[in-house]
Amino acid sequence: MALLLLGTFAPVRITPPDPPPAVSLIHFQPVPVEAGRPDDLRVGKLLFLGGWNMESNDWRFGGISAMHVDGGLVTAISDSGWLIRFPVPVAAGTQRARIEAVRKGSGAPVNKAQRDVESLIINGRTAWIGLERQNGVWRFALPEWRELGGARPAAMRKWEENNGPEAMVRLPDGRFIIFSEGDGGITEALMFPSDPSVPGARAIRMRYRPPAGYRITDATLLPDGRMLLLNRRISFVSGMKAKLAVAPVPPPRTGVLIAPQEIAAFAPPLTVDNMEAVSVTSEAGRTIVWLASDDNYMPLQRSLLLKFALEE
């Protein structure tokens, strides 16, 4: 467990010596929600629909810190700045993947401090990423992922290097809420009345209270407008744990506390790892929740993709 925890915070190689393969492949191996209990499919208010352990021939695959699922395609981003796209799996097998640097061009960053992506929003033909060590937000035009610009909002400048922007949601009216990872207690959240990737954007300071001992790792919106918040805990004693919680969008008021309600908890012997990414889709009128884990490019950890139906 000590090695696993060290791996969770170990630096990642940005440019290993070997070139990437000509064709990037991902192998999907089905996993149960709990080993030895294939018929026990419920985790809190979630119904397990499928899960896969993902492995690749491409060293750039892994480190998933945020993702967006839509139209049968997973768009994931690693905390080393790799954009990873692949089809949604339906069974065991191997699929082609497209992997490239999210920030391209002659001025593209080459060190982790400039490529540590922790949050992602895709809305129509525009995408936003949150860069943790720079405490910045950058905007891109899709589908080519052409960089449009970015900023380091003044309200985020004093966040510690490894504490944010860990999670980010965009509200239907164009406002953004960005969460600092924090240290396991009440942490800061910021509501931006306008696009935070535009220089000069101002923010309303709020607070977020995660489940005790947990840190937020990602967030998204549910179809009913509530926020779905993914939280993680790492312990030498109990290993990896995760909790999903929901909260209404807070009023635009300084100091307001976002206190979510837990809907699902993941702990061994359930299938769980360093859960860092959440996305929501709809199928036949059901709300589908997707979770993914960050393996930190470490052999003792896994890149998991888990699929659930939200049943409340």
Disulfide bonds with the S-S distance in Angstrom:
none
